[in-house]
């Protein structure tokens, strides 16, 4: 696990000192070693910061070259099946001088070209400079576990594992995209392929770029859409559990490949419980498990994680986070997430990563279970609402649509105060978008309304300059599901958008900020493909989410260890903002700081801040996202 960066400038000369400074920004991702390569033509430069996991010797140093030195690779990630591929390559005459997966990648490219990506079981972001053909390839793993950013303008092409590496180049222009800022405020993150900066992009999961001269072409080499649209499996429940466990155990076996100790993030929820249970059942020694908890009971699953650890016999470490410790983490977030990022669960994720790094260098996580097995509560709520409204008489639906279209947010807020329904009225903008999406049979609009912290009419007053509030997020995802089943559409959309751009971004930055590699066994592409073809009623049955994963767990552990309401890996950010974080809010959302960034109207930000601190029923989403942007702006711009 590492950090990669690079420069491609066919009409200019790569400055080795600039390449080195870009590489140095990623030392937290790879504190064990680093290296750079500049091509003879000096139009290409690759940089690498190494976290040594497989073959800890200097032979694994990157960038790594082919035997003739015409092919150079800088690579972040793991190819878990590299030993099997190495044996196949040996049978074709290739000779190896290391025991690391990077050399397998180099020789795989020599043997099969960029189609070698199809053979890998793993997570990766990689750069291949092919000096034989004067081509640069960038590729990202199928699901998007490892990040890859790129920038192109005026003949300059830059890339990196994190934006901070690209920003270090003197030719990079820090022009903030107002459209991307709007996306961040709505969803807590900027969705792919966009970033907060103009001319700067995220490479989407399952894609690679081919760069040659001034031409940049994107290709998709893997897509889960077809599997989602195929006929569901017709196995019995027991057969399905057996087949799933067979694939999962193999996924776990591959993710144990390491020359350093491996542990597990154990939250106490279903997903990490499946990972821990199946792994511990298939190894002979106790695994290391790590949990953090909160004193506030409704946010705390640590007690359940401890009970499961005791039952499985793992070597368990837990740590309870105080408000003071959580608050101390907040000022570090802009440096860790060098793009505005608003998911407040990044705080406990960063803290548990630091806890685990004291004991191990690699952890497994349970990410992906919610998106693959129907784990979020809103799936059932929205599906029920859509069904109920869809069955209402047409005259009722038309009347409701007319009423919603004619009532503005400010009018409803005023009416809500009069009727004593202030809390409901303040969420009206969000509720209206969800309802209108259902009434207009525009389920992507419904879903945007569910995820957005703001109503569309909030933005003209918030922004100093007009912004385009048209947002097509989720449109293509919902349209791609041919059977039109709403719950499947939501699962698919979250797998393509929410999972890589929020969940996996959060885990990657939190873990890599402390030099910890996080592996995702539920996101092995074979597990993903299997889960996408499960019948919907195996994922959600009679109001019960994750029915199938609970069925799997029931084969190994007592029901009381997993059958309880979902909590989620979050902290009490609302009480933090109203308590010890209030001075930070007052500082960064002050009139002077708002004027400095120049995007928002001072009066409107002040109005939202006053509303939040004068009414305990107002949710913290808007204030938190404004705070995260302002702190990011002051750190990076």
LOSE-401953 format. One record per residue (C-alpha): chain; y negated, x, z. Coordinates in steps of 0.5 Angstrom, whole numbers. Example, Ala and Ser with C-alpha at 12.3 -4.5 7.8 and 13.67 -1.06 7.14 Angstrom:
% residues 2
<A <9 25 16>>
<A <2 27 14>>
This chain:
% residues 637
<A <0 0 0>>
<A <-7 3 -2>>
<A <-13 2 -5>>
<A <-15 3 -13>>
<A <-21 4 -17>>
<A <-23 7 -23>>
<A <-28 8 -29>>
<A <-28 7 -36>>
<A <-34 9 -40>>
<A <-32 10 -48>>
<A <-39 12 -49>>
<A <-41 16 -43>>
<A <-38 21 -39>>
<A <-35 20 -32>>
<A <-38 23 -26>>
<A <-32 26 -22>>
<A <-37 26 -16>>
<A <-38 18 -17>>
<A <-31 17 -18>>
<A <-29 21 -11>>
<A <-35 17 -7>>
<A <-32 10 -10>>
<A <-25 12 -8>>
<A <-28 14 -1>>
<A <-30 7 0>>
<A <-23 5 0>>
<A <-20 10 6>>
<A <-19 4 10>>
<A <-14 2 6>>
<A <-10 8 5>>
<A <-12 13 10>>
<A <-6 18 9>>
<A <-8 21 3>>
<A <-13 20 -3>>
<A <-13 23 -10>>
<A <-17 22 -17>>
<A <-16 23 -24>>
<A <-21 24 -30>>
<A <-18 24 -37>>
<A <-20 30 -42>>
<A <-25 26 -46>>
<A <-28 24 -39>>
<A <-29 17 -41>>
<A <-23 15 -36>>
<A <-23 16 -29>>
<A <-18 13 -24>>
<A <-18 14 -16>>
<A <-13 12 -11>>
<A <-13 12 -3>>
<A <-6 12 0>>
<A <-2 9 5>>
<A <4 12 5>>
<A <10 7 6>>
<A <16 10 1>>
<A <17 17 0>>
<A <12 20 5>>
<A <12 27 2>>
<A <6 29 -2>>
<A <11 28 -8>>
<A <8 21 -8>>
<A <1 22 -9>>
<A <-3 18 -14>>
<A <-6 18 -19>>
<A <1 20 -21>>
<A <3 22 -28>>
<A <8 22 -33>>
<A <12 28 -35>>
<A <7 30 -41>>
<A <1 28 -36>>
<A <-1 23 -42>>
<A <0 17 -38>>
<A <-3 16 -31>>
<A <-2 11 -26>>
<A <-6 8 -20>>
<A <-3 3 -16>>
<A <-3 -1 -10>>
<A <3 -5 -7>>
<A <10 -5 -7>>
<A <16 -6 -12>>
<A <21 -8 -8>>
<A <27 -7 -13>>
<A <25 0 -15>>
<A <32 3 -13>>
<A <35 -2 -18>>
<A <30 -1 -24>>
<A <31 7 -22>>
<A <38 7 -23>>
<A <38 3 -30>>
<A <32 8 -32>>
<A <37 14 -30>>
<A <42 11 -35>>
<A <37 11 -40>>
<A <36 18 -39>>
<A <30 18 -35>>
<A <30 24 -29>>
<A <26 23 -23>>
<A <23 28 -18>>
<A <21 23 -12>>
<A <24 17 -8>>
<A <18 13 -9>>
<A <17 6 -13>>
<A <10 9 -16>>
<A <15 14 -21>>
<A <19 8 -22>>
<A <13 4 -25>>
<A <11 10 -29>>
<A <18 11 -33>>
<A <18 3 -33>>
<A <12 3 -37>>
<A <14 9 -41>>
<A <21 5 -43>>
<A <19 -2 -44>>
<A <11 -2 -44>>
<A <7 -7 -41>>
<A <13 -12 -41>>
<A <15 -8 -35>>
<A <11 -13 -31>>
<A <17 -18 -32>>
<A <22 -14 -29>>
<A <19 -12 -22>>
<A <20 -16 -15>>
<A <14 -14 -11>>
<A <6 -15 -10>>
<A <2 -10 -14>>
<A <-5 -9 -17>>
<A <-5 -3 -22>>
<A <-8 1 -27>>
<A <-5 5 -32>>
<A <-8 9 -37>>
<A <-4 11 -43>>
<A <-7 17 -46>>
<A <-2 17 -52>>
<A <-5 10 -55>>
<A <-12 10 -51>>
<A <-11 4 -47>>
<A <-13 2 -40>>
<A <-8 -3 -37>>
<A <-10 -7 -31>>
<A <-5 -12 -28>>
<A <-4 -16 -22>>
<A <2 -19 -19>>
<A <5 -26 -20>>
<A <2 -30 -14>>
<A <-4 -26 -13>>
<A <-2 -22 -6>>
<A <-6 -16 -8>>
<A <-13 -16 -10>>
<A <-16 -13 -17>>
<A <-24 -14 -19>>
<A <-27 -11 -25>>
<A <-34 -11 -28>>
<A <-37 -10 -35>>
<A <-44 -9 -38>>
<A <-47 -5 -43>>
<A <-41 -1 -45>>
<A <-39 0 -37>>
<A <-32 -2 -34>>
<A <-31 -1 -27>>
<A <-25 -4 -23>>
<A <-23 -3 -15>>
<A <-18 -7 -10>>
<A <-25 -9 -7>>
<A <-32 -10 -9>>
<A <-35 -4 -5>>
<A <-32 1 -9>>
<A <-35 -2 -15>>
<A <-42 -3 -12>>
<A <-42 5 -10>>
<A <-42 6 -18>>
<A <-50 7 -19>>
<A <-49 3 -26>>
<A <-47 -3 -22>>
<A <-52 -9 -22>>
<A <-52 -13 -16>>
<A <-55 -19 -19>>
<A <-52 -25 -15>>
<A <-50 -31 -18>>
<A <-53 -37 -16>>
<A <-47 -41 -19>>
<A <-42 -37 -15>>
<A <-46 -38 -8>>
<A <-46 -45 -9>>
<A <-38 -45 -10>>
<A <-38 -41 -4>>
<A <-42 -46 0>>
<A <-37 -51 -2>>
<A <-30 -48 -1>>
<A <-31 -42 4>>
<A <-30 -37 -2>>
<A <-31 -36 -9>>
<A <-25 -38 -14>>
<A <-22 -34 -19>>
<A <-24 -31 -24>>
<A <-31 -31 -21>>
<A <-35 -27 -16>>
<A <-41 -27 -12>>
<A <-44 -22 -17>>
<A <-46 -23 -25>>
<A <-41 -20 -30>>
<A <-36 -18 -24>>
<A <-29 -22 -24>>
<A <-23 -23 -20>>
<A <-17 -22 -25>>
<A <-13 -28 -24>>
<A <-5 -28 -21>>
<A <0 -27 -26>>
<A <-5 -23 -31>>
<A <-6 -17 -34>>
<A <-12 -14 -38>>
<A <-12 -9 -44>>
<A <-18 -5 -45>>
<A <-20 -1 -51>>
<A <-26 2 -53>>
<A <-31 -4 -52>>
<A <-25 -9 -53>>
<A <-23 -13 -46>>
<A <-17 -18 -47>>
<A <-14 -22 -42>>
<A <-6 -24 -42>>
<A <-2 -28 -38>>
<A <5 -25 -37>>
<A <7 -31 -31>>
<A <6 -38 -30>>
<A <9 -43 -25>>
<A <7 -49 -29>>
<A <13 -50 -33>>
<A <17 -50 -26>>
<A <13 -55 -23>>
<A <14 -59 -29>>
<A <21 -59 -30>>
<A <26 -64 -27>>
<A <27 -63 -20>>
<A <34 -60 -17>>
<A <40 -65 -16>>
<A <43 -61 -11>>
<A <45 -64 -4>>
<A <41 -63 2>>
<A <46 -58 5>>
<A <47 -54 -2>>
<A <40 -54 -3>>
<A <39 -50 4>>
<A <45 -46 2>>
<A <41 -44 -4>>
<A <35 -43 -1>>
<A <37 -39 5>>
<A <41 -34 -1>>
<A <34 -33 -4>>
<A <30 -32 2>>
<A <35 -27 5>>
<A <35 -23 -1>>
<A <27 -23 -1>>
<A <27 -21 6>>
<A <32 -15 5>>
<A <28 -13 -1>>
<A <22 -13 4>>
<A <25 -9 9>>
<A <25 -3 4>>
<A <20 2 8>>
<A <20 9 11>>
<A <16 6 17>>
<A <17 1 22>>
<A <17 -6 20>>
<A <14 -12 24>>
<A <13 -20 23>>
<A <7 -24 25>>
<A <10 -30 29>>
<A <4 -35 30>>
<A <9 -40 32>>
<A <9 -45 26>>
<A <14 -47 21>>
<A <13 -42 16>>
<A <13 -35 20>>
<A <19 -38 24>>
<A <23 -39 18>>
<A <21 -32 16>>
<A <23 -29 23>>
<A <29 -33 24>>
<A <33 -31 18>>
<A <31 -24 18>>
<A <33 -23 25>>
<A <40 -27 24>>
<A <41 -22 18>>
<A <39 -15 22>>
<A <43 -12 27>>
<A <37 -9 31>>
<A <31 -13 35>>
<A <25 -14 30>>
<A <18 -13 32>>
<A <14 -20 33>>
<A <6 -20 34>>
<A <3 -26 36>>
<A <-4 -28 39>>
<A <-7 -34 43>>
<A <-13 -37 45>>
<A <-14 -40 52>>
<A <-16 -47 49>>
<A <-10 -51 49>>
<A <-11 -54 42>>
<A <-12 -48 39>>
<A <-6 -44 42>>
<A <1 -43 39>>
<A <3 -37 42>>
<A <7 -40 48>>
<A <12 -43 42>>
<A <12 -36 39>>
<A <14 -33 45>>
<A <19 -38 46>>
<A <22 -37 39>>
<A <22 -30 40>>
<A <26 -30 47>>
<A <31 -35 43>>
<A <32 -30 37>>
<A <32 -24 42>>
<A <26 -20 38>>
<A <22 -15 41>>
<A <15 -19 42>>
<A <8 -17 43>>
<A <3 -22 45>>
<A <-5 -22 46>>
<A <-9 -27 48>>
<A <-16 -27 45>>
<A <-22 -28 50>>
<A <-29 -31 47>>
<A <-32 -24 48>>
<A <-27 -21 44>>
<A <-27 -26 38>>
<A <-35 -26 38>>
<A <-35 -18 38>>
<A <-31 -19 31>>
<A <-36 -23 28>>
<A <-41 -18 26>>
<A <-35 -14 23>>
<A <-33 -19 18>>
<A <-38 -18 12>>
<A <-36 -10 12>>
<A <-29 -13 12>>
<A <-30 -18 7>>
<A <-35 -15 2>>
<A <-36 -22 -2>>
<A <-38 -28 2>>
<A <-32 -31 6>>
<A <-32 -37 10>>
<A <-25 -38 13>>
<A <-26 -37 20>>
<A <-19 -36 21>>
<A <-21 -29 19>>
<A <-22 -27 26>>
<A <-16 -28 29>>
<A <-12 -25 23>>
<A <-16 -19 24>>
<A <-15 -19 31>>
<A <-7 -20 30>>
<A <-7 -14 25>>
<A <-10 -9 30>>
<A <-5 -11 35>>
<A <1 -10 30>>
<A <-2 -4 27>>
<A <-2 0 34>>
<A <6 -1 33>>
<A <8 -1 26>>
<A <5 0 19>>
<A <8 -6 15>>
<A <9 -13 17>>
<A <11 -19 14>>
<A <8 -26 14>>
<A <9 -33 13>>
<A <4 -35 8>>
<A <5 -40 2>>
<A <10 -45 6>>
<A <4 -50 7>>
<A <3 -50 -1>>
<A <10 -49 -3>>
<A <13 -54 2>>
<A <7 -60 3>>
<A <5 -57 10>>
<A <-2 -59 10>>
<A <-4 -66 13>>
<A <-9 -68 8>>
<A <-3 -69 3>>
<A <-1 -75 6>>
<A <-7 -78 8>>
<A <-10 -77 1>>
<A <-4 -80 -2>>
<A <-4 -86 2>>
<A <-11 -87 1>>
<A <-10 -87 -6>>
<A <-4 -91 -6>>
<A <-8 -96 -2>>
<A <-14 -96 -6>>
<A <-11 -96 -13>>
<A <-7 -103 -10>>
<A <-13 -106 -8>>
<A <-16 -112 -13>>
<A <-20 -110 -19>>
<A <-26 -114 -16>>
<A <-25 -110 -9>>
<A <-25 -103 -13>>
<A <-31 -105 -17>>
<A <-35 -107 -11>>
<A <-33 -101 -7>>
<A <-35 -97 -13>>
<A <-42 -100 -14>>
<A <-43 -100 -6>>
<A <-42 -92 -6>>
<A <-46 -91 -12>>
<A <-52 -94 -9>>
<A <-52 -91 -2>>
<A <-55 -84 -2>>
<A <-53 -80 4>>
<A <-60 -80 8>>
<A <-60 -88 8>>
<A <-53 -88 10>>
<A <-55 -83 16>>
<A <-61 -88 18>>
<A <-56 -94 18>>
<A <-51 -90 22>>
<A <-56 -89 27>>
<A <-58 -96 28>>
<A <-51 -98 28>>
<A <-48 -93 33>>
<A <-44 -89 28>>
<A <-48 -83 27>>
<A <-41 -78 26>>
<A <-38 -83 21>>
<A <-45 -83 17>>
<A <-46 -75 17>>
<A <-39 -75 14>>
<A <-41 -80 9>>
<A <-42 -75 3>>
<A <-35 -72 3>>
<A <-32 -79 4>>
<A <-36 -82 -2>>
<A <-34 -76 -6>>
<A <-26 -77 -4>>
<A <-27 -85 -5>>
<A <-31 -85 -12>>
<A <-25 -80 -15>>
<A <-20 -84 -13>>
<A <-24 -90 -16>>
<A <-25 -87 -22>>
<A <-18 -84 -22>>
<A <-21 -77 -22>>
<A <-16 -74 -17>>
<A <-20 -67 -18>>
<A <-26 -70 -16>>
<A <-23 -73 -10>>
<A <-20 -66 -8>>
<A <-27 -63 -9>>
<A <-29 -68 -4>>
<A <-24 -67 1>>
<A <-25 -59 1>>
<A <-33 -59 0>>
<A <-37 -58 6>>
<A <-43 -61 3>>
<A <-45 -67 -1>>
<A <-47 -66 -8>>
<A <-54 -68 -6>>
<A <-55 -63 -1>>
<A <-56 -57 -6>>
<A <-62 -59 -9>>
<A <-66 -59 -2>>
<A <-62 -53 0>>
<A <-64 -48 -6>>
<A <-70 -46 -7>>
<A <-69 -46 -15>>
<A <-65 -51 -19>>
<A <-57 -50 -19>>
<A <-52 -53 -23>>
<A <-48 -57 -18>>
<A <-43 -59 -24>>
<A <-36 -56 -21>>
<A <-30 -56 -25>>
<A <-25 -53 -20>>
<A <-18 -56 -20>>
<A <-19 -60 -26>>
<A <-15 -56 -30>>
<A <-10 -55 -24>>
<A <-9 -63 -24>>
<A <-9 -64 -31>>
<A <-3 -59 -32>>
<A <2 -63 -28>>
<A <5 -67 -33>>
<A <8 -73 -28>>
<A <2 -74 -25>>
<A <4 -75 -18>>
<A <-2 -74 -14>>
<A <2 -70 -8>>
<A <5 -65 -13>>
<A <-2 -64 -16>>
<A <-5 -62 -10>>
<A <1 -57 -8>>
<A <0 -54 -15>>
<A <-8 -54 -15>>
<A <-7 -50 -8>>
<A <-2 -45 -10>>
<A <-7 -43 -16>>
<A <-13 -43 -12>>
<A <-13 -44 -5>>
<A <-7 -39 -4>>
<A <-10 -33 -8>>
<A <-17 -34 -7>>
<A <-17 -36 1>>
<A <-11 -35 4>>
<A <-8 -28 1>>
<A <-15 -26 1>>
<A <-16 -27 8>>
<A <-9 -23 10>>
<A <-10 -17 5>>
<A <-17 -16 8>>
<A <-16 -17 15>>
<A <-9 -12 15>>
<A <-12 -7 10>>
<A <-18 -6 14>>
<A <-14 -3 19>>
<A <-9 1 15>>
<A <-3 -5 15>>
<A <1 -7 10>>
<A <3 -15 10>>
<A <9 -17 6>>
<A <10 -24 4>>
<A <17 -26 3>>
<A <16 -34 2>>
<A <12 -32 -4>>
<A <17 -28 -8>>
<A <17 -31 -15>>
<A <24 -33 -14>>
<A <23 -37 -8>>
<A <16 -40 -11>>
<A <20 -42 -17>>
<A <26 -45 -13>>
<A <21 -49 -9>>
<A <17 -51 -15>>
<A <23 -55 -17>>
<A <25 -58 -10>>
<A <25 -66 -10>>
<A <18 -68 -7>>
<A <22 -72 -2>>
<A <25 -66 1>>
<A <18 -63 2>>
<A <15 -69 5>>
<A <19 -75 8>>
<A <17 -81 12>>
<A <11 -78 14>>
<A <14 -72 16>>
<A <11 -65 12>>
<A <15 -59 11>>
<A <22 -63 12>>
<A <26 -58 8>>
<A <24 -52 12>>
<A <25 -56 18>>
<A <32 -57 16>>
<A <33 -50 14>>
<A <31 -48 21>>
<A <35 -54 24>>
<A <41 -50 22>>
<A <39 -44 27>>
<A <35 -46 32>>
<A <34 -52 37>>
<A <29 -57 35>>
<A <24 -57 40>>
<A <22 -50 38>>
<A <20 -52 31>>
<A <19 -60 31>>
<A <12 -61 34>>
<A <5 -63 30>>
<A <2 -57 26>>
<A <-4 -53 30>>
<A <-6 -48 24>>
<A <-8 -41 26>>
<A <-15 -42 28>>
<A <-20 -41 33>>
<A <-25 -45 37>>
<A <-31 -43 32>>
<A <-35 -49 34>>
<A <-35 -47 41>>
<A <-37 -40 39>>
<A <-43 -42 35>>
<A <-46 -47 40>>
<A <-44 -41 46>>
<A <-44 -34 45>>
<A <-45 -34 38>>
<A <-52 -38 38>>
<A <-56 -31 38>>
<A <-53 -29 32>>
<A <-54 -35 28>>
<A <-62 -35 31>>
<A <-63 -28 28>>
<A <-59 -29 21>>
<A <-62 -36 20>>
<A <-69 -35 22>>
<A <-74 -36 17>>
<A <-76 -29 16>>
<A <-68 -27 14>>
<A <-68 -34 10>>
<A <-74 -31 6>>
<A <-71 -24 5>>
<A <-65 -27 1>>
<A <-69 -32 -3>>
<A <-64 -37 -4>>
<A <-65 -42 1>>
<A <-71 -47 3>>
<A <-73 -45 10>>
<A <-75 -52 12>>
<A <-68 -54 10>>
<A <-64 -49 13>>
<A <-68 -50 20>>
<A <-66 -58 19>>
<A <-59 -56 19>>
<A <-59 -51 24>>
<A <-63 -56 29>>
<A <-58 -62 27>>
<A <-52 -58 29>>
<A <-55 -55 36>>
<A <-58 -62 38>>
<A <-51 -66 36>>
<A <-44 -64 38>>
<A <-41 -69 33>>
<A <-43 -65 27>>
<A <-38 -60 25>>
<A <-40 -52 24>>
<A <-38 -51 17>>
<A <-45 -51 14>>
<A <-48 -47 19>>
<A <-42 -42 19>>
<A <-42 -41 11>>
<A <-50 -40 12>>
<A <-49 -35 17>>
<A <-43 -31 13>>
<A <-47 -31 7>>
<A <-54 -29 10>>
<A <-50 -23 14>>
<A <-46 -21 8>>
<A <-53 -21 4>>
<A <-56 -16 10>>
<A <-50 -12 10>>
<A <-49 -11 2>>
<A <-55 -13 -2>>
